[in-house]
Amino acid sequence: MRTNKDILVKGIKYLAYTVLLMFTAPVVIYQAFKNEGHPLYWPVLIVGLILAIGAISLGFYGIKTIMDALFNKGKKE
C-alpha cells in the first residue's frame, strides 16, 4: 500500500490555507468588535465569521484529503 503523493500535497496545501485563515479570522472579528459604532461593523463581522467557518471546514476537508491519500481511497486496484 503506497501513499498517493499528489493527493497528499493537495491536503497539506489545504491545511496551510487553514492555518492562514485561523489567524486572519480572529483578527477580523476582533477589529469588528473594537469598532462597534462604525457603520461597517456588521459587514466586517460577517466577513470575519465567514472566514472562521471557512477555516473550520477547510481544516476538516484537508484532513480528509490527507487520510484519503494515506489509505488510497478512490484509487481502484
Secondary structure by P-SEA (a helix, b strand, c coil): cccaaaaaaaaaaaaaaaaaaaaaaaaaaaaaaacccccaaaaaaaaaaaaaaaaaaaaaaaaaaaaaaaacccccc
